[in-house]
């Protein structure tokens, strides 16, 4: 398995769009739309996991996520998804660690994740900040991780 940090110039950009559009998670279609419209700032990235040149998972590293503008938390790891056939192999953790390594490289000291999942991100060293209303009028948990050197 290989993890890639990609932008719209990467050879797997369009393959990732197709994978996201057709994955089982409804948020995948939204990510595909963002990618098609290149709605990423210059430093933002998509991270993908590939097995034999087939995309099997992704996450993003971006300035904002689903919090309203009044909150200044940033940056976010978002859209964490792994194809069901490949779950249980710590691929989400590898994607998240790749995003954290990138965040460290470009100078960030903290990263955030919004999620409805309980018990997932805590095992990766994230701490719950609280429950926040999202731009979608739902409530999700906000997690933070103070970053330094990533241990593999």
N, CA, C and O of each residue as an XYZ file, in Angstrom:
608
protein
N       0.838     -1.179      0.000
C       0.000      0.000      0.000
C       0.879      1.238      0.000
O       1.918      1.277      0.659
N       0.456      2.237     -0.738
C       1.205      3.485     -0.866
C       0.280      4.653     -0.514
O      -0.893      4.657     -0.890
N       0.811      5.637      0.204
C       0.085      6.877      0.504
C       0.672      7.973     -0.374
O       1.890      8.134     -0.449
N      -0.206      8.727     -1.040
C       0.227      9.843     -1.886
C      -0.402     11.143     -1.392
O      -1.560     11.169     -0.975
N       0.370     12.204     -1.446
C      -0.103     13.570     -1.212
C      -0.362     14.141     -2.596
O       0.565     14.259     -3.397
N      -1.618     14.499     -2.891
C      -1.920     14.912     -4.263
C      -2.549     16.297     -4.354
O      -3.194     16.786     -3.426
N      -2.332     16.899     -5.509
C      -3.010     18.125     -5.929
C      -3.625     17.815     -7.290
O      -3.566     16.681     -7.765
N      -4.210     18.823     -7.904
C      -4.878     18.608     -9.197
C      -3.912     18.278    -10.331
O      -4.353     17.984    -11.442
N      -2.627     18.318    -10.081
C      -1.649     17.973    -11.122
C      -1.177     16.517    -11.000
O      -0.423     16.038    -11.848
N      -1.610     15.825     -9.966
C      -1.162     14.446     -9.720
C      -1.881     13.465    -10.651
O      -3.044     13.664    -11.004
N      -1.176     12.411    -11.037
C      -1.745     11.439    -11.974
C      -2.984     10.734    -11.421
O      -3.791     10.224    -12.198
N      -3.152     10.694    -10.093
C      -4.325     10.026     -9.507
C      -5.466     10.975     -9.153
O      -6.443     10.550     -8.536
N      -5.365     12.243     -9.527
C      -6.403     13.225     -9.183
C      -7.763     12.785     -9.731
O      -8.725     12.673     -8.971
N      -7.852     12.538    -11.017
C      -9.139     12.171    -11.616
C      -9.620     10.797    -11.167
O     -10.823     10.579    -11.028
N      -8.704      9.878    -10.942
C      -9.069      8.551    -10.431
C      -9.660      8.695     -9.023
O     -10.607      7.995     -8.664
N      -9.095      9.601     -8.243
C      -9.606      9.839     -6.887
C     -10.989     10.464     -6.942
O     -11.857     10.112     -6.142
N     -11.210     11.385     -7.871
C     -12.541     11.972     -8.045
C     -13.552     10.863     -8.338
O     -14.623     10.823     -7.734
N     -13.220      9.982     -9.245
C     -14.118      8.888     -9.599
C     -14.377      7.968     -8.398
O     -15.515      7.565     -8.156
N     -13.323      7.640     -7.655
C     -13.465      6.802     -6.470
C     -14.389      7.479     -5.449
O     -15.292      6.842     -4.907
N     -14.156      8.779     -5.190
C     -14.969      9.514     -4.215
C     -16.429      9.586     -4.655
O     -17.335      9.423     -3.837
N     -16.657      9.830     -5.945
C     -18.035      9.907     -6.464
C     -18.794      8.606     -6.270
O     -20.004      8.619     -6.047
N     -18.102      7.497     -6.352
C     -18.746      6.190     -6.343
C     -18.605      5.428     -5.031
O     -19.059      4.288     -4.934
N     -17.989      6.028     -4.027
C     -17.821      5.316     -2.757
C     -19.157      5.260     -2.011
O     -20.121      5.927     -2.386
N     -19.193      4.466     -0.971
C     -20.438      4.236     -0.229
C     -20.809      5.389      0.708
O     -21.924      5.410      1.230
N     -19.922      6.329      0.931
C     -20.158      7.428      1.868
C     -20.676      8.643      1.101
O     -20.064      9.074      0.124
N     -21.799      9.190      1.547
C     -22.418     10.304      0.815
C     -21.513     11.530      0.715
O     -21.621     12.289     -0.248
N     -20.631     11.740      1.680
C     -19.720     12.885      1.626
C     -18.712     12.762      0.486
O     -18.127     13.762      0.070
N     -18.505     11.552     -0.023
C     -17.588     11.355     -1.138
C     -17.979     12.162     -2.362
O     -17.119     12.695     -3.062
N     -19.277     12.253     -2.620
C     -19.755     13.027     -3.775
C     -19.413     14.509     -3.611
O     -19.093     15.192     -4.584
N     -19.485     15.000     -2.363
C     -19.146     16.396     -2.110
C     -17.650     16.632     -2.316
O     -17.251     17.638     -2.903
N     -16.826     15.701     -1.832
C     -15.382     15.823     -2.067
C     -15.086     15.798     -3.559
O     -14.288     16.600     -4.045
N     -15.715     14.894     -4.286
C     -15.496     14.817     -5.738
C     -15.830     16.149     -6.406
O     -15.110     16.602     -7.297
N     -16.913     16.768     -5.975
C     -17.311     18.070     -6.529
C     -16.241     19.130     -6.223
O     -15.862     19.904     -7.102
N     -15.762     19.160     -4.979
C     -14.703     20.118     -4.618
C     -13.464     19.898     -5.478
O     -12.834     20.853     -5.930
N     -13.123     18.637     -5.698
C     -11.940     18.320     -6.497
C     -12.146     18.721     -7.958
O     -11.253     19.306     -8.571
N     -13.306     18.412     -8.513
C     -13.592     18.779     -9.915
C     -13.499     20.283    -10.116
O     -12.988     20.755    -11.132
N     -14.001     21.035     -9.132
C     -14.014     22.498     -9.223
C     -12.717     23.112     -8.688
O     -12.577     24.334     -8.650
N     -11.774     22.265     -8.278
C     -10.492     22.694     -7.721
C     -10.668     23.766     -6.645
O     -10.092     24.851     -6.722
N     -11.469     23.433     -5.652
C     -11.789     24.357     -4.565
C     -10.793     24.234     -3.407
O     -11.180     24.303     -2.241
N      -9.524     24.054     -3.730
C      -8.502     23.897     -2.708
C      -7.523     25.059     -2.768
O      -7.107     25.480     -3.847
N      -7.157     25.575     -1.593
C      -6.124     26.602     -1.524
C      -4.797     25.983     -1.928
O      -4.659     24.759     -1.923
N      -3.835     26.794     -2.271
C      -2.554     26.293     -2.761
C      -1.837     25.321     -1.851
O      -1.124     24.438     -2.329
N      -2.012     25.466     -0.538
C      -1.331     24.582      0.416
C      -2.186     23.386      0.833
O      -1.677     22.459      1.462
N      -3.475     23.391      0.494
C      -4.355     22.291      0.882
C      -4.067     21.059      0.030
O      -3.622     21.176     -1.111
N      -4.322     19.889      0.586
C      -3.988     18.645     -0.103
C      -5.060     17.578      0.092
O      -5.853     17.621      1.032
N      -5.053     16.622     -0.828
C      -5.805     15.385     -0.683
C      -4.761     14.293     -0.516
O      -3.766     14.261     -1.240
N      -4.985     13.417      0.422
C      -4.104     12.265      0.639
C      -4.879     11.019      0.262
O      -6.043     10.861      0.630
N      -4.221     10.136     -0.476
C      -4.895      8.917     -0.910
C      -4.060      7.699     -0.551
O      -2.832      7.752     -0.479
N      -4.765      6.609     -0.330
C      -4.129      5.306     -0.125
C      -4.416      4.484     -1.371
O      -5.550      4.433     -1.845
N      -3.379      3.840     -1.898
C      -3.524      3.033     -3.113
C      -2.940      1.646     -2.884
O      -1.925      1.483     -2.207
N      -3.596      0.663     -3.458
C      -3.093     -0.704     -3.512
C      -3.050     -1.081     -4.985
O      -4.072     -1.047     -5.671
N      -1.878     -1.435     -5.464
C      -1.694     -1.797     -6.871
C      -2.331     -0.760     -7.802
O      -3.063     -1.100     -8.731
N      -2.032      0.505     -7.526
C      -2.487      1.651     -8.314
C      -3.996      1.866     -8.298
O      -4.530      2.580     -9.147
N      -4.690      1.252     -7.336
C      -6.133      1.435     -7.162
C      -6.347      2.259     -5.889
O      -5.828      1.907     -4.829
N      -7.109      3.355     -5.990
C      -7.404      4.184     -4.826
C      -8.351      3.407     -3.905
O      -9.383      2.895     -4.340
N      -7.976      3.332     -2.619
C      -8.804      2.601     -1.659
C      -9.217      3.461     -0.466
O      -9.979      3.009      0.388
N      -8.718      4.700     -0.402
C      -9.084      5.582      0.700
C      -8.528      6.972      0.492
O      -7.666      7.196     -0.358
N      -9.036      7.906      1.287
C      -8.584      9.294      1.166
C      -8.855     10.067      2.444
O      -9.623      9.640      3.306
N      -8.210     11.201      2.538
C      -8.548     12.238      3.508
C      -8.041     13.553      2.929
O      -7.258     13.566      1.979
N      -8.495     14.649      3.509
C      -8.054     15.959      3.052
C      -7.347     16.690      4.189
O      -7.511     16.356      5.363
N      -6.568     17.681      3.816
C      -5.949     18.604      4.758
C      -6.298     19.987      4.244
O      -5.833     20.399      3.181
N      -7.129     20.712      5.009
C      -7.667     21.976      4.511
C      -7.827     23.000      5.626
O      -7.802     22.671      6.811
N      -7.989     24.236      5.215
C      -8.143     25.335      6.163
C      -9.424     25.197      6.985
O      -9.403     25.414      8.197
N     -10.522     24.842      6.353
C     -11.832     24.810      7.007
C     -12.493     23.456      6.839
O     -12.122     22.659      5.977
N     -13.481     23.220      7.686
C     -14.323     22.036      7.552
C     -15.760     22.491      7.734
O     -16.159     23.502      7.154
N     -16.533     21.785      8.510
C     -17.958     22.048      8.600
C     -18.363     22.993      9.718
O     -19.549     23.084     10.035
N     -17.417     23.701     10.327
C     -17.752     24.661     11.373
C     -18.153     26.000     10.767
O     -17.621     26.393      9.728
N     -19.083     26.704     11.404
C     -19.436     28.051     10.939
C     -18.232     28.998     11.024
O     -17.274     28.735     11.751
N     -18.293     30.074     10.288
C     -17.197     31.040     10.187
C     -16.773     31.658     11.515
O     -15.631     32.101     11.639
N     -17.666     31.702     12.518
C     -17.301     32.366     13.768
C     -16.190     31.649     14.533
O     -15.581     32.227     15.433
N     -15.930     30.413     14.183
C     -14.866     29.657     14.839
C     -13.593     29.758     14.005
O     -13.625     29.646     12.780
N     -12.468     29.973     14.695
C     -11.219     30.136     13.953
C     -10.294     28.926     14.060
O      -9.086     29.053     13.859
N     -10.841     27.767     14.371
C     -10.026     26.548     14.395
C      -9.524     26.243     12.982
O     -10.277     26.349     12.014
N      -8.274     25.873     12.872
C      -7.691     25.543     11.573
C      -6.289     25.008     11.828
O      -5.640     25.402     12.797
N      -5.826     24.127     10.981
C      -6.381     23.459      9.800
C      -7.083     22.145     10.201
O      -6.998     21.691     11.342
N      -7.769     21.564      9.222
C      -8.559     20.358      9.457
C      -8.110     19.190      8.593
O      -7.749     19.347      7.427
N      -8.147     18.025      9.201
C      -8.094     16.780      8.448
C      -9.561     16.390      8.271
O     -10.310     16.307      9.244
N      -9.956     16.159      7.054
C     -11.370     15.870      6.802
C     -11.544     14.770      5.780
O     -10.578     14.245      5.227
N     -12.795     14.436      5.544
C     -13.175     13.446      4.529
C     -12.400     12.130      4.684
O     -11.979     11.545      3.686
N     -12.210     11.668      5.903
C     -11.469     10.424      6.109
C     -12.359      9.245      5.720
O     -13.408      9.024      6.325
N     -11.933      8.492      4.707
C     -12.716      7.356      4.221
C     -11.793      6.267      3.697
O     -10.811      6.542      3.007
N     -12.127      5.017      4.041
C     -11.429      3.843      3.512
C     -12.487      2.872      3.020
O     -13.469      2.602      3.712
N     -12.278      2.348      1.813
C     -13.187      1.360      1.234
C     -13.397      0.209      2.218
O     -12.454     -0.255      2.859
N     -14.627     -0.236      2.325
C     -14.991     -1.271      3.302
C     -14.117     -2.520      3.208
O     -13.804     -3.127      4.232
N     -13.726     -2.909      2.018
C     -12.927     -4.132      1.836
C     -11.538     -4.025      2.462
O     -10.878     -5.038      2.694
N     -11.096     -2.794      2.734
C      -9.739     -2.581      3.238
C      -9.703     -2.097      4.690
O      -8.634     -1.793      5.219
N     -10.851     -2.027      5.319
C     -10.894     -1.556      6.710
C     -10.274     -2.580      7.642
O     -10.213     -3.769      7.329
N      -9.815     -2.107      8.785
C      -9.185     -2.984      9.765
C      -7.688     -3.133      9.566
O      -7.041     -3.925     10.251
N      -7.136     -2.373      8.626
C      -5.705     -2.443      8.331
C      -4.963     -1.158      8.691
O      -3.838     -0.944      8.239
N      -5.579     -0.313      9.492
C      -4.991      0.943      9.973
C      -4.689      1.934      8.844
O      -3.786      2.762      8.956
N      -5.450      1.836      7.769
C      -5.234      2.741      6.637
C      -5.645      4.163      6.997
O      -4.966      5.114      6.611
N      -6.749      4.326      7.732
C      -7.144      5.669      8.180
C      -6.017      6.309      8.978
O      -5.703      7.484      8.790
N      -5.416      5.536      9.864
C      -4.314      6.051     10.675
C      -3.143      6.480      9.789
O      -2.530      7.519     10.036
N      -2.832      5.698      8.774
C      -1.726      6.048      7.870
C      -2.042      7.316      7.078
O      -1.159      8.148      6.871
N      -3.270      7.471      6.641
C      -3.676      8.689      5.931
C      -3.578      9.904      6.859
O      -3.042     10.946      6.482
N      -4.101      9.755      8.068
C      -4.063     10.849      9.043
C      -2.620     11.214      9.372
O      -2.283     12.396      9.443
N      -1.769     10.219      9.571
C      -0.356     10.509      9.865
C       0.332     11.210      8.707
O       1.177     12.077      8.929
N      -0.014     10.852      7.470
C       0.568     11.540      6.312
C       0.142     13.010      6.312
O       0.952     13.896      6.036
N      -1.124     13.263      6.620
C      -1.609     14.647      6.692
C      -0.914     15.402      7.823
O      -0.572     16.574      7.663
N      -0.702     14.747      8.956
C      -0.016     15.384     10.087
C       1.439     15.686      9.730
O       1.940     16.764     10.049
N       2.110     14.764      9.083
C       3.499     15.015      8.660
C       3.562     16.224      7.738
O       4.475     17.044      7.844
N       2.596     16.336      6.837
C       2.540     17.485      5.939
C       2.284     18.766      6.744
O       2.915     19.793      6.491
N       1.359     18.707      7.712
C       1.049     19.878      8.544
C       2.291     20.361      9.291
O       2.549     21.561      9.375
N       3.047     19.425      9.825
C       4.294     19.781     10.522
C       5.266     20.443      9.550
O       5.892     21.456      9.862
N       5.377     19.850      8.369
C       6.313     20.357      7.350
C       6.004     21.802      6.968
O       6.917     22.582      6.697
N       4.717     22.159      6.946
C       4.371     23.536      6.544
C       4.137     24.456      7.745
O       3.691     25.593      7.587
N       4.446     23.945      8.969
C       4.511     24.833     10.118
C       3.360     24.836     11.100
O       3.329     25.687     11.989
N       2.421     23.931     10.978
C       1.309     23.903     11.932
C       1.690     23.176     13.209
O       2.506     22.254     13.195
N       1.086     23.603     14.321
C       1.340     23.012     15.641
C       0.152     22.195     16.148
O       0.289     21.416     17.091
N      -1.017     22.375     15.520
C      -2.229     21.648     15.894
C      -2.989     21.300     14.628
O      -2.892     21.996     13.617
N      -3.748     20.213     14.695
C      -4.685     19.873     13.619
C      -6.006     19.494     14.267
O      -6.052     19.049     15.414
N      -7.074     19.680     13.512
C      -8.427     19.428     14.007
C      -9.138     18.435     13.097
O      -8.820     18.294     11.916
N     -10.107     17.754     13.691
C     -10.993     16.853     12.946
C     -12.397     17.039     13.497
O     -12.592     17.092     14.711
N     -13.378     17.138     12.602
C     -14.793     17.123     12.974
C     -15.322     15.729     12.664
O     -15.051     15.182     11.595
N     -16.082     15.151     13.602
C     -16.575     13.805     13.354
C     -17.748     13.459     14.262
O     -17.880     13.975     15.372
N     -18.584     12.581     13.759
C     -19.647     11.998     14.570
C     -19.218     10.681     15.173
O     -19.944     10.102     15.982
N     -18.045     10.196     14.790
C     -17.543      8.908     15.280
C     -17.096      9.032     16.731
O     -16.483     10.025     17.122
N     -17.412      8.013     17.521
C     -16.988      7.974     18.920
C     -15.909      6.910     19.074
O     -16.092      5.762     18.667
N     -14.782      7.301     19.666
C     -13.725      6.355     19.956
C     -12.726      6.128     18.835
O     -11.747      5.408     19.029
N     -12.944      6.722     17.669
C     -12.028      6.505     16.542
C     -10.802      7.413     16.638
O      -9.670      6.930     16.641
N     -11.019      8.687     16.715
C      -9.894      9.619     16.641
C      -9.118      9.712     17.952
O      -7.948     10.094     17.953
N      -9.753      9.368     19.057
C      -9.039      9.348     20.334
C      -7.885      8.347     20.287
O      -6.829      8.590     20.870
N      -8.081      7.235     19.601
C      -7.008      6.232     19.540
C      -5.832      6.699     18.677
O      -4.770      6.078     18.689
N      -6.018      7.783     17.936
C      -4.938      8.379     17.152
C      -4.325      9.587     17.859
O      -3.546     10.332     17.265
N      -4.683      9.776     19.134
C      -4.092     10.861     19.917
C      -4.858     12.168     19.892
O      -4.352     13.175     20.385
N      -6.054     12.189     19.337
C      -6.869     13.399     19.324
C      -7.665     13.496     20.621
O      -8.052     12.484     21.205
N      -7.900     14.723     21.058
C      -8.702     14.970     22.252
C      -9.950     15.732     21.844
O      -9.903     16.626     20.999
N     -11.058     15.367     22.454
C     -12.322     16.046     22.139
C     -12.330     17.437     22.749
O     -12.078     17.611     23.941
N     -12.627     18.432     21.905
C     -12.752     19.815     22.350
C     -14.179     20.045     22.833
O     -14.401     20.699     23.851
N     -15.151     19.498     22.085
C     -16.556     19.674     22.431
C     -17.455     19.345     21.265
O     -17.001     18.936     20.196
N     -18.742     19.533     21.493
C     -19.750     19.336     20.446
C     -20.093     20.709     19.869
O     -20.331     21.666     20.606
N     -20.115     20.787     18.541
C     -20.356     22.060     17.863
C     -21.419     21.895     16.784
O     -21.475     20.875     16.097
N     -22.258     22.915     16.649
C     -23.214     22.923     15.544
C     -22.433     23.195     14.261
O     -21.521     24.021     14.234
N     -22.810     22.484     13.203
C     -22.109     22.615     11.931
C     -22.875     23.521     10.978
O     -23.987     23.960     11.271
N     -22.261     23.789      9.841
C     -22.929     24.598      8.806
C     -24.108     23.848      8.191
O     -24.895     24.428      7.443
N     -24.228     22.560      8.506
C     -25.333     21.739      7.987
C     -26.457     21.602      9.006
O     -27.350     20.773      8.833
N     -26.420     22.420     10.085
C     -27.411     22.368     11.166
C     -27.462     21.007     11.849
O     -28.525     20.548     12.267
N     -26.311     20.377     11.956
C     -26.160     19.148     12.720
C     -25.142     19.437     13.814
O     -24.539     20.510     13.838
N     -24.953     18.494     14.708
C     -23.945     18.656     15.747
C     -22.910     17.549     15.582
O     -23.254     16.370     15.499
N     -21.650     17.940     15.535
C     -20.542     16.994     15.445
C     -19.529     17.330     16.527
O     -19.549     18.409     17.119
N     -18.654     16.382     16.763
C     -17.589     16.572     17.743
C     -16.385     17.216     17.061
O     -16.072     16.916     15.909
N     -15.723     18.096     17.786
C     -14.471     18.685     17.323
C     -13.350     18.059     18.134
O     -13.403     18.028     19.364
N     -12.330     17.559     17.435
C     -11.157     16.961     18.058
C      -9.930     17.774     17.675
O      -9.879     18.371     16.600
N      -8.943     17.791     18.565
C      -7.685     18.482     18.302
C      -6.529     17.557     18.657
O      -6.629     16.711     19.546
N      -5.435     17.743     17.936
C      -4.200     17.050     18.273
C      -3.064     18.048     18.150
O      -2.878     18.674     17.106
N      -2.305     18.187     19.231
C      -1.085     18.990     19.181
C      -0.042     18.110     18.521
O       0.164     16.964     18.921
N       0.614     18.656     17.504
C       1.504     17.833     16.692
C       2.954     18.220     16.875
O       3.285     19.363     17.186
N       3.777     17.266     16.680
C       5.226     17.410     16.701
C       5.726     16.333     15.791
O       5.270     16.222     14.653
N       6.629     15.555     16.252
C       7.150     14.465     15.444
C       6.128     13.329     15.419
O       5.597     12.940     16.459
N       5.860     12.803     14.230
C       4.919     11.683     14.074
C       5.690     10.384     14.233
O       6.729     10.190     13.601
N       5.190      9.509     15.065
C       5.819      8.207     15.262
C       5.087      7.181     14.427
O       3.867      7.052     14.520
N       5.823      6.458     13.618
C       5.203      5.477     12.723
C       5.173      4.109     13.381
O       4.688      3.148     12.784
